[in-house]
Amino acid sequence: MKMWHAVALSAAVGFGALAPAMAMAGSHGVSTYDVEGPCYLQLVCPNGSSISCSGTWACSYSPEAGWISCDGAGTSCGGDEW
């Protein structure tokens, strides 16, 4: 299993206060984390680059698989976008 350097996740609540994501679900041994929006995600990839997104409704990420998604649009450390 690869070691991911850092994951920053926060959900904006009220006027700029931050709260951590609290929901977690697993699939095939890879953890996926979800948070209600508004939210901001940043994942630092093993090669030192980082990916980020912000969402109004919902954000998800999987540090083990190396991807993040906000409001259904996502990106991976490998450069894939959807």
LUMBATOR-902513 format. One record per atom (N, C-alpha, C, O): residue in three letters; chain; residue number from 1; x, y, z; atom name. Coordinates in steps of 0.001 Angstrom, whole numbers, always signed. Atoms other than C-alpha are relative to their C-alpha. Example, Ala and Ser with C-alpha at 12.3 -4.5 7.8 and 13.67 -1.06 7.14 Angstrom:
<badrens>
+--------+--------+-----+---------+---------+---------+-------+
: residu : chaine : num :       x :       y :       z : atome :
+--------+--------+-----+---------+---------+---------+-------+
:    ala :      A :   1 :    +890 :   -1190 :      +0 :     N :
:    ala :      A :   1 :  +12300 :   -4500 :   +7800 :    CA :
:    ala :      A :   1 :    +900 :   +1200 :      +0 :     C :
:    ala :      A :   1 :   +1936 :   +1181 :    +665 :     O :
:    ser :      A :   2 :    -820 :   -1190 :     -60 :     N :
:    ser :      A :   2 :  +13670 :   -1060 :   +7140 :    CA :
:    ser :      A :   2 :    -770 :   +1090 :    +730 :     C :
:    ser :      A :   2 :    -261 :   +2198 :    +899 :     O :
+--------+--------+-----+---------+---------+---------+-------+
</badrens>
This chain:
<badrens>
+--------+--------+-----+---------+---------+---------+-------+
: residu : chaine : num :       x :       y :       z : atome :
+--------+--------+-----+---------+---------+---------+-------+
:    met :      A :   1 :    +843 :   -1175 :      +0 :     N :
:    met :      A :   1 :      +0 :      +0 :      +0 :    CA :
:    met :      A :   1 :    +890 :   +1241 :      +0 :     C :
:    met :      A :   1 :   +1889 :   +1293 :    +717 :     O :
:    lys :      A :   2 :    -792 :   -1221 :    +109 :     N :
:    lys :      A :   2 :   +1325 :   +3437 :    -896 :    CA :
:    lys :      A :   2 :    -270 :    +927 :   +1172 :     C :
:    lys :      A :   2 :   -1360 :    +912 :   +1745 :     O :
:    met :      A :   3 :    +133 :    -968 :   -1087 :     N :
:    met :      A :   3 :   +1901 :   +6129 :   +1714 :    CA :
:    met :      A :   3 :    -343 :   +1358 :    -609 :     C :
:    met :      A :   3 :    +402 :   +1865 :   -1448 :     O :
:    trp :      A :   4 :    +407 :   -1327 :    +479 :     N :
:    trp :      A :   4 :     +50 :   +9396 :   +1032 :    CA :
:    trp :      A :   4 :    +522 :   +1019 :    +996 :     C :
:    trp :      A :   4 :    +378 :    +850 :   +2207 :     O :
:    his :      A :   5 :    -682 :    -973 :    -838 :     N :
:    his :      A :   5 :   +1852 :  +12432 :   +2355 :    CA :
:    his :      A :   5 :    -931 :    +825 :    +878 :     C :
:    his :      A :   5 :    -651 :   +1024 :   +2060 :     O :
:    ala :      A :   6 :    +884 :    -825 :    -823 :     N :
:    ala :      A :   6 :   -1052 :  +14559 :   +3499 :    CA :
:    ala :      A :   6 :   -1361 :    +124 :    -650 :     C :
:    ala :      A :   6 :   -1481 :    +102 :   -1875 :     O :
:    val :      A :   7 :   +1352 :    -280 :    +478 :     N :
:    val :      A :   7 :   -4764 :  +15091 :   +3175 :    CA :
:    val :      A :   7 :    -548 :   +1116 :    +867 :     C :
:    val :      A :   7 :    -540 :   +1026 :   +2095 :     O :
:    ala :      A :   8 :    +653 :   -1079 :    -743 :     N :
:    ala :      A :   8 :   -6435 :  +18323 :   +4144 :    CA :
:    ala :      A :   8 :   -1468 :      -7 :    -382 :     C :
:    ala :      A :   8 :   -1801 :     +10 :   -1567 :     O :
:    leu :      A :   9 :   +1429 :     +50 :    +258 :     N :
:    leu :      A :   9 :  -10192 :  +18241 :   +4472 :    CA :
:    leu :      A :   9 :    -697 :    +873 :   +1015 :     C :
:    leu :      A :   9 :    -431 :    +786 :   +2214 :     O :
:    ser :      A :  10 :    +791 :    -785 :    -925 :     N :
:    ser :      A :  10 :  -12561 :  +20729 :   +5935 :    CA :
:    ser :      A :  10 :   -1352 :    +298 :    -600 :     C :
:    ser :      A :  10 :   -1507 :    +313 :   -1821 :     O :
:    ala :      A :  11 :   +1334 :    -377 :    +438 :     N :
:    ala :      A :  11 :  -16200 :  +21635 :   +5726 :    CA :
:    ala :      A :  11 :    -319 :   +1346 :    +624 :     C :
:    ala :      A :  11 :    -246 :   +1502 :   +1842 :     O :
:    ala :      A :  12 :    +323 :   -1324 :    -519 :     N :
:    ala :      A :  12 :  -17190 :  +25268 :   +6047 :    CA :
:    ala :      A :  12 :   -1374 :     -48 :    +646 :     C :
:    ala :      A :  12 :   -2327 :    -575 :     +71 :     O :
:    val :      A :  13 :   +1251 :     -50 :    -732 :     N :
:    val :      A :  13 :  -19903 :  +25816 :   +8602 :    CA :
:    val :      A :  13 :    -192 :   +1430 :    +474 :     C :
:    val :      A :  13 :    +721 :   +2016 :   +1055 :     O :
:    gly :      A :  14 :    +263 :   -1370 :    -417 :     N :
:    gly :      A :  14 :  -21530 :  +29184 :   +9252 :    CA :
:    gly :      A :  14 :    +895 :    +985 :    -726 :     C :
:    gly :      A :  14 :    +997 :    +942 :   -1952 :     O :
:    phe :      A :  15 :    -839 :   -1040 :    +585 :     N :
:    phe :      A :  15 :  -19146 :  +32096 :   +8680 :    CA :
:    phe :      A :  15 :   +1478 :    -346 :     +95 :     C :
:    phe :      A :  15 :   +2234 :    +320 :    +802 :     O :
:    gly :      A :  16 :   -1414 :    +320 :     +79 :     N :
:    gly :      A :  16 :  -15847 :  +30392 :   +7988 :    CA :
:    gly :      A :  16 :    +519 :    -956 :   +1053 :     C :
:    gly :      A :  16 :   +1701 :   -1298 :   +1028 :     O :
:    ala :      A :  17 :    -454 :    +994 :    -968 :     N :
:    ala :      A :  17 :  -15705 :  +28000 :  +10928 :    CA :
:    ala :      A :  17 :    +224 :   -1310 :    -731 :     C :
:    ala :      A :  17 :    -426 :   -1575 :   -1742 :     O :
:    leu :      A :  18 :    -311 :   +1254 :    +681 :     N :
:    leu :      A :  18 :  -14261 :  +24614 :  +10013 :    CA :
:    leu :      A :  18 :    -334 :   -1191 :    +882 :     C :
:    leu :      A :  18 :    -154 :   -1151 :   +2099 :     O :
:    ala :      A :  19 :    +300 :   +1244 :    -709 :     N :
:    ala :      A :  19 :  -15385 :  +21111 :  +10969 :    CA :
:    ala :      A :  19 :    +521 :   -1161 :    -838 :     C :
:    ala :      A :  19 :    +438 :   -1105 :   -2065 :     O :
:    pro :      A :  20 :    -537 :   +1130 :    +775 :     N :
:    pro :      A :  20 :  -13797 :  +17779 :   +9970 :    CA :
:    pro :      A :  20 :   -1093 :    -879 :    -580 :     C :
:    pro :      A :  20 :   -2235 :    -864 :    -122 :     O :
:    ala :      A :  21 :    +929 :    +980 :    +576 :     N :
:    ala :      A :  21 :  -15454 :  +15168 :   +7816 :    CA :
:    ala :      A :  21 :    -258 :   -1087 :   +1023 :     C :
:    ala :      A :  21 :    +640 :   -1461 :   +1777 :     O :
:    met :      A :  22 :    +317 :    +986 :   -1012 :     N :
:    met :      A :  22 :  -17249 :  +12585 :   +9883 :    CA :
:    met :      A :  22 :    -507 :   -1313 :    -561 :     C :
:    met :      A :  22 :    -615 :   -2287 :    +185 :     O :
:    ala :      A :  23 :    +544 :   +1238 :    +550 :     N :
:    ala :      A :  23 :  -18614 :   +9969 :   +7496 :    CA :
:    ala :      A :  23 :   +1089 :    -770 :    -727 :     C :
:    ala :      A :  23 :   +1931 :    -187 :   -1409 :     O :
:    met :      A :  24 :    -993 :    +834 :    +659 :     N :
:    met :      A :  24 :  -16560 :   +7051 :   +6263 :    CA :
:    met :      A :  24 :    -673 :   -1277 :    -476 :     C :
:    met :      A :  24 :   -1455 :   -1885 :    +255 :     O :
:    ala :      A :  25 :    +523 :   +1255 :    +527 :     N :
:    ala :      A :  25 :  -17447 :   +4113 :   +4022 :    CA :
:    ala :      A :  25 :   +1114 :    -724 :    -720 :     C :
:    ala :      A :  25 :   +1968 :     -87 :   -1337 :     O :
:    gly :      A :  26 :   -1058 :    +772 :    +647 :     N :
:    gly :      A :  26 :  -15267 :   +1298 :   +2723 :    CA :
:    gly :      A :  26 :    -520 :    -751 :   -1210 :     C :
:    gly :      A :  26 :   -1696 :   -1110 :   -1271 :     O :
:    ser :      A :  27 :    +353 :    +751 :   +1190 :     N :
:    ser :      A :  27 :  -15261 :    -441 :    -638 :    CA :
:    ser :      A :  27 :   +1223 :    -738 :    -492 :     C :
:    ser :      A :  27 :   +2205 :    -112 :    -892 :     O :
:    his :      A :  28 :   -1097 :    +839 :    +485 :     N :
:    his :      A :  28 :  -12981 :   -3335 :   -1593 :    CA :
:    his :      A :  28 :   +1325 :    +341 :    +676 :     C :
:    his :      A :  28 :   +2362 :    +341 :     +12 :     O :
:    gly :      A :  29 :   -1228 :    -263 :    -732 :     N :
:    gly :      A :  29 :  -10431 :   -2445 :   +1093 :    CA :
:    gly :      A :  29 :    +551 :   +1408 :    -163 :     C :
:    gly :      A :  29 :   +1576 :   +1736 :    +435 :     O :
:    val :      A :  30 :    -435 :   -1382 :    +193 :     N :
:    val :      A :  30 :  -10098 :   +1180 :     -53 :    CA :
:    val :      A :  30 :   -1019 :    +897 :    +681 :     C :
:    val :      A :  30 :   -2206 :    +845 :    +359 :     O :
:    ser :      A :  31 :    +900 :    -887 :    -735 :     N :
:    ser :      A :  31 :  -11565 :   +3783 :   +2299 :    CA :
:    ser :      A :  31 :    -398 :   +1198 :    -838 :     C :
:    ser :      A :  31 :    +423 :   +1787 :   -1541 :     O :
:    thr :      A :  32 :    +534 :   -1198 :    +640 :     N :
:    thr :      A :  32 :  -13771 :   +6529 :    +906 :    CA :
:    thr :      A :  32 :    -639 :    +851 :   +1087 :     C :
:    thr :      A :  32 :   -1417 :    +343 :   +1895 :     O :
:    tyr :      A :  33 :    +520 :    -906 :   -1010 :     N :
:    tyr :      A :  33 :  -14613 :   +9558 :   +3031 :    CA :
:    tyr :      A :  33 :    -915 :   +1022 :    -671 :     C :
:    tyr :      A :  33 :    -615 :   +1509 :   -1761 :     O :
:    asp :      A :  34 :    +984 :    -937 :    +531 :     N :
:    asp :      A :  34 :  -17624 :  +11841 :   +2479 :    CA :
:    asp :      A :  34 :    -272 :   +1103 :   +1004 :     C :
:    asp :      A :  34 :    -212 :    +883 :   +2213 :     O :
:    val :      A :  35 :    +369 :   -1125 :    -852 :     N :
:    val :      A :  35 :  -18564 :  +15251 :   +3832 :    CA :
:    val :      A :  35 :   -1034 :    +846 :    -735 :     C :
:    val :      A :  35 :    -969 :   +1002 :   -1954 :     O :
:    glu :      A :  36 :    +992 :    -882 :    +578 :     N :
:    glu :      A :  36 :  -21545 :  +17523 :   +3271 :    CA :
:    glu :      A :  36 :    +620 :   +1373 :    -221 :     C :
:    glu :      A :  36 :   +1508 :   +1790 :    +522 :     O :
:    gly :      A :  37 :    -507 :   -1326 :    +312 :     N :
:    gly :      A :  37 :  -20890 :  +20916 :   +1720 :    CA :
:    gly :      A :  37 :    -657 :   +1071 :    +830 :     C :
:    gly :      A :  37 :   -1614 :    +826 :   +1564 :     O :
:    pro :      A :  38 :   -1140 :    -354 :    +855 :     N :
:    pro :      A :  38 :  -19871 :  +23526 :   +1561 :    CA :
:    pro :      A :  38 :   +1290 :    -612 :    +536 :     C :
:    pro :      A :  38 :   +1476 :    -741 :   +1746 :     O :
:    cys :      A :  39 :   -1199 :    +728 :    -386 :     N :
:    cys :      A :  39 :  -16493 :  +21810 :   +1560 :    CA :
:    cys :      A :  39 :   +1178 :    +339 :    -913 :     C :
:    cys :      A :  39 :    +999 :    +817 :   -2033 :     O :
:    tyr :      A :  40 :   -1243 :    -198 :    +757 :     N :
:    tyr :      A :  40 :  -12876 :  +22091 :    +390 :    CA :
:    tyr :      A :  40 :    +912 :   -1194 :    +273 :     C :
:    tyr :      A :  40 :   +1088 :   -1601 :   +1422 :     O :
:    leu :      A :  41 :    -921 :   +1125 :    -139 :     N :
:    leu :      A :  41 :  -10466 :  +19215 :    -265 :    CA :
:    leu :      A :  41 :   +1343 :    +330 :    -624 :     C :
:    leu :      A :  41 :   +1405 :   +1027 :   -1636 :     O :
:    gln :      A :  42 :   -1334 :     -85 :    +593 :     N :
:    gln :      A :  42 :   -6726 :  +19140 :    -891 :    CA :
:    gln :      A :  42 :    +736 :   -1278 :    +349 :     C :
:    gln :      A :  42 :    +807 :   -1661 :   +1517 :     O :
:    leu :      A :  43 :    -755 :   +1230 :    -191 :     N :
:    leu :      A :  43 :   -4685 :  +15968 :   -1364 :    CA :
:    leu :      A :  43 :   +1398 :    +211 :    -565 :     C :
:    leu :      A :  43 :   +1553 :    +596 :   -1724 :     O :
:    val :      A :  44 :   -1381 :     -76 :    +464 :     N :
:    val :      A :  44 :    -891 :  +16004 :   -1575 :    CA :
:    val :      A :  44 :    +379 :   -1398 :    -481 :     C :
:    val :      A :  44 :    +360 :   -2356 :    +292 :     O :
:    cys :      A :  45 :    -294 :   +1281 :    +644 :     N :
:    cys :      A :  45 :    +127 :  +13217 :   -3982 :    CA :
:    cys :      A :  45 :   +1429 :    -452 :    +323 :     C :
:    cys :      A :  45 :   +2257 :    +360 :    +735 :     O :
:    pro :      A :  46 :   -1329 :    +531 :    -290 :     N :
:    pro :      A :  46 :   +3176 :  +10943 :   -3554 :    CA :
:    pro :      A :  46 :   +1128 :    +693 :    -771 :     C :
:    pro :      A :  46 :   +2260 :    +748 :    -292 :     O :
:    asn :      A :  47 :   -1039 :    -673 :    +792 :     N :
:    asn :      A :  47 :   +5040 :  +12838 :   -6311 :    CA :
:    asn :      A :  47 :    +207 :   +1455 :    +424 :     C :
:    asn :      A :  47 :   +1010 :   +2166 :    -181 :     O :
:    gly :      A :  48 :    -163 :   -1364 :    -501 :     N :
:    gly :      A :  48 :   +4689 :  +16108 :   -4345 :    CA :
:    gly :      A :  48 :    -993 :    +998 :    -548 :     C :
:    gly :      A :  48 :   -1137 :   +2087 :      +9 :     O :
:    ser :      A :  49 :   +1021 :    -904 :    +519 :     N :
:    ser :      A :  49 :   +1976 :  +17667 :   -6500 :    CA :
:    ser :      A :  49 :   -1236 :     -92 :    +893 :     C :
:    ser :      A :  49 :   -1349 :   -1006 :   +1710 :     O :
:    ser :      A :  50 :   +1233 :     +60 :    -784 :     N :
:    ser :      A :  50 :   -1405 :  +18449 :   -4978 :    CA :
:    ser :      A :  50 :   -1197 :    +229 :    -906 :     C :
:    ser :      A :  50 :   -1104 :    +904 :   -1932 :     O :
:    ile :      A :  51 :   +1260 :    -204 :    +698 :     N :
:    ile :      A :  51 :   -4978 :  +18313 :   -6187 :    CA :
:    ile :      A :  51 :    -983 :    +548 :   +1013 :     C :
:    ile :      A :  51 :    -904 :    +222 :   +2197 :     O :
:    ser :      A :  52 :    +969 :    -583 :    -914 :     N :
:    ser :      A :  52 :   -7864 :  +20282 :   -4718 :    CA :
:    ser :      A :  52 :   -1304 :    +276 :    -727 :     C :
:    ser :      A :  52 :   -1343 :    +355 :   -1954 :     O :
:    cys :      A :  53 :   +1301 :    -386 :    +544 :     N :
:    cys :      A :  53 :  -11531 :  +21088 :   -5217 :    CA :
:    cys :      A :  53 :    -847 :    +558 :   +1130 :     C :
:    cys :      A :  53 :    -542 :    +359 :   +2307 :     O :
:    ser :      A :  54 :    +952 :    -485 :    -993 :     N :
:    ser :      A :  54 :  -14386 :  +22825 :   -3458 :    CA :
:    ser :      A :  54 :   -1400 :    -300 :    -509 :     C :
:    ser :      A :  54 :   -1650 :    -309 :   -1714 :     O :
:    gly :      A :  55 :   +1355 :    +355 :    +381 :     N :
:    gly :      A :  55 :  -18048 :  +21926 :   -3413 :    CA :
:    gly :      A :  55 :   -1042 :    +729 :    +813 :     C :
:    gly :      A :  55 :    -804 :   +1129 :   +1953 :     O :
:    thr :      A :  56 :   +1138 :    -627 :    -664 :     N :
:    thr :      A :  56 :  -21372 :  +23444 :   -2536 :    CA :
:    thr :      A :  56 :    -820 :   -1042 :    +749 :     C :
:    thr :      A :  56 :   -1321 :    -775 :   +1842 :     O :
:    trp :      A :  57 :    +887 :   +1012 :    -559 :     N :
:    trp :      A :  57 :  -23221 :  +20179 :   -1825 :    CA :
:    trp :      A :  57 :    +719 :   -1143 :    +691 :     C :
:    trp :      A :  57 :    +316 :   -1533 :   +1786 :     O :
:    ala :      A :  58 :    -649 :   +1167 :    -590 :     N :
:    ala :      A :  58 :  -20802 :  +17315 :   -1141 :    CA :
:    ala :      A :  58 :   +1400 :    -200 :    -561 :     C :
:    ala :      A :  58 :   +1671 :    +136 :   -1714 :     O :
:    cys :      A :  59 :   -1356 :    +340 :    +413 :     N :
:    cys :      A :  59 :  -17160 :  +16224 :   -1290 :    CA :
:    cys :      A :  59 :    +305 :   -1424 :    +449 :     C :
:    cys :      A :  59 :    -209 :   -1884 :   +1469 :     O :
:    ser :      A :  60 :    -446 :   +1351 :    -321 :     N :
:    ser :      A :  60 :  -15575 :  +12759 :   -1283 :    CA :
:    ser :      A :  60 :   +1471 :    -101 :    -328 :     C :
:    ser :      A :  60 :   +1978 :    +621 :   -1186 :     O :
:    tyr :      A :  61 :   -1397 :    +236 :    +338 :     N :
:    tyr :      A :  61 :  -12015 :  +11512 :   -1256 :    CA :
:    tyr :      A :  61 :    +435 :   -1375 :    +453 :     C :
:    tyr :      A :  61 :    -153 :   -1970 :   +1355 :     O :
:    ser :      A :  62 :    -615 :   +1264 :    -372 :     N :
:    ser :      A :  62 :   -9918 :   +8379 :   -1078 :    CA :
:    ser :      A :  62 :   +1511 :    +188 :     -64 :     C :
:    ser :      A :  62 :   +2091 :    +137 :   -1149 :     O :
:    pro :      A :  63 :   -1449 :    -202 :     +21 :     N :
:    pro :      A :  63 :   -6313 :   +8984 :     -22 :    CA :
:    pro :      A :  63 :    +755 :   -1233 :    -479 :     C :
:    pro :      A :  63 :   +1812 :   -1104 :   -1096 :     O :
:    glu :      A :  64 :    -658 :   +1229 :    +439 :     N :
:    glu :      A :  64 :   -5423 :   +5333 :    -666 :    CA :
:    glu :      A :  64 :     -37 :    -155 :   -1515 :     C :
:    glu :      A :  64 :    +938 :    -601 :   -2120 :     O :
:    ala :      A :  65 :    +140 :    +104 :   +1449 :     N :
:    ala :      A :  65 :   -6731 :   +5445 :   -4247 :    CA :
:    ala :      A :  65 :    +519 :   +1254 :    -703 :     C :
:    ala :      A :  65 :    +760 :   +1224 :   -1910 :     O :
:    gly :      A :  66 :    -564 :   -1227 :    +561 :     N :
:    gly :      A :  66 :   -5473 :   +9028 :   -4777 :    CA :
:    gly :      A :  66 :    -953 :    +813 :    -839 :     C :
:    gly :      A :  66 :    -588 :   +1252 :   -1929 :     O :
:    trp :      A :  67 :    +947 :    -832 :    +729 :     N :
:    trp :      A :  67 :   -8617 :  +10893 :   -5858 :    CA :
:    trp :      A :  67 :    -837 :    +834 :    +962 :     C :
:    trp :      A :  67 :    -986 :    +505 :   +2139 :     O :
:    ile :      A :  68 :    +939 :    -859 :    -718 :     N :
:    ile :      A :  68 :  -10938 :  +13684 :   -4723 :    CA :
:    ile :      A :  68 :   -1142 :    +348 :    -941 :     C :
:    ile :      A :  68 :    -980 :    +313 :   -2161 :     O :
:    ser :      A :  69 :   +1170 :    -357 :    +795 :     N :
:    ser :      A :  69 :  -14405 :  +14726 :   -5895 :    CA :
:    ser :      A :  69 :    -838 :   +1011 :    +763 :     C :
:    ser :      A :  69 :   -1094 :    +835 :   +1954 :     O :
:    cys :      A :  70 :    +869 :   -1015 :    -593 :     N :
:    cys :      A :  70 :  -16540 :  +17809 :   -5214 :    CA :
:    cys :      A :  70 :   -1180 :    +244 :    -928 :     C :
:    cys :      A :  70 :    -997 :    +548 :   -2107 :     O :
:    asp :      A :  71 :   +1233 :    -178 :    +770 :     N :
:    asp :      A :  71 :  -20156 :  +18100 :   -6384 :    CA :
:    asp :      A :  71 :      -6 :    -840 :   -1277 :     C :
:    asp :      A :  71 :    -524 :    -408 :   -2307 :     O :
:    gly :      A :  72 :     +28 :    +931 :   +1121 :     N :
:    gly :      A :  72 :  -19611 :  +15126 :   -8710 :    CA :
:    gly :      A :  72 :   +1146 :    +114 :    -983 :     C :
:    gly :      A :  72 :   +1338 :    -786 :   -1800 :     O :
:    ala :      A :  73 :   -1162 :    -167 :    +879 :     N :
:    ala :      A :  73 :  -16534 :  +16487 :  -10521 :    CA :
:    ala :      A :  73 :   +1246 :    -388 :    +782 :     C :
:    ala :      A :  73 :   +1452 :     +89 :   +1898 :     O :
:    gly :      A :  74 :   -1155 :    +467 :    -744 :     N :
:    gly :      A :  74 :  -13305 :  +14775 :   -9570 :    CA :
:    gly :      A :  74 :   +1288 :     +11 :    -779 :     C :
:    gly :      A :  74 :   +1305 :    +243 :   -1988 :     O :
:    thr :      A :  75 :   -1316 :     +96 :    +596 :     N :
:    thr :      A :  75 :   -9616 :  +14435 :  -10231 :    CA :
:    thr :      A :  75 :    +832 :    -988 :    +825 :     C :
:    thr :      A :  75 :    +556 :   -1222 :   +2001 :     O :
:    ser :      A :  76 :    -855 :    +954 :    -694 :     N :
:    ser :      A :  76 :   -6904 :  +11920 :   -9357 :    CA :
:    ser :      A :  76 :   +1447 :    +454 :     -64 :     C :
:    ser :      A :  76 :   +1804 :   +1333 :    -849 :     O :
:    cys :      A :  77 :   -1433 :    -305 :     +13 :     N :
:    cys :      A :  77 :   -3199 :  +12072 :   -8599 :    CA :
:    cys :      A :  77 :    +622 :    -390 :   -1335 :     C :
:    cys :      A :  77 :   +1665 :    +148 :   -1706 :     O :
:    gly :      A :  78 :    -496 :    +422 :   +1294 :     N :
:    gly :      A :  78 :   -2703 :  +10333 :  -11955 :    CA :
:    gly :      A :  78 :    -362 :    +944 :   -1129 :     C :
:    gly :      A :  78 :     +64 :    +736 :   -2265 :     O :
:    gly :      A :  79 :    +364 :    -978 :   +1010 :     N :
:    gly :      A :  79 :   -4220 :  +13305 :  -13801 :    CA :
:    gly :      A :  79 :   -1353 :    -216 :    -650 :     C :
:    gly :      A :  79 :   -1768 :    +580 :   -1493 :     O :
:    asp :      A :  80 :   +1331 :    +247 :    +552 :     N :
:    asp :      A :  80 :   -7605 :  +11770 :  -14624 :    CA :
:    asp :      A :  80 :    -998 :   +1008 :    +567 :     C :
:    asp :      A :  80 :    -914 :   +1391 :   +1734 :     O :
:    glu :      A :  81 :   +1074 :    -901 :    -436 :     N :
:    glu :      A :  81 :  -10619 :  +14099 :  -14458 :    CA :
:    glu :      A :  81 :   -1331 :    -554 :    -454 :     C :
:    glu :      A :  81 :   -1419 :   -1168 :   -1517 :     O :
:    trp :      A :  82 :   +1346 :    +420 :    +368 :     N :
:    trp :      A :  82 :  -14347 :  +13337 :  -14480 :    CA :
:    trp :      A :  82 :   -1000 :    +993 :    +490 :     C :
:    trp :      A :  82 :   -2199 :    +818 :    +278 :     O :
+--------+--------+-----+---------+---------+---------+-------+
</badrens>
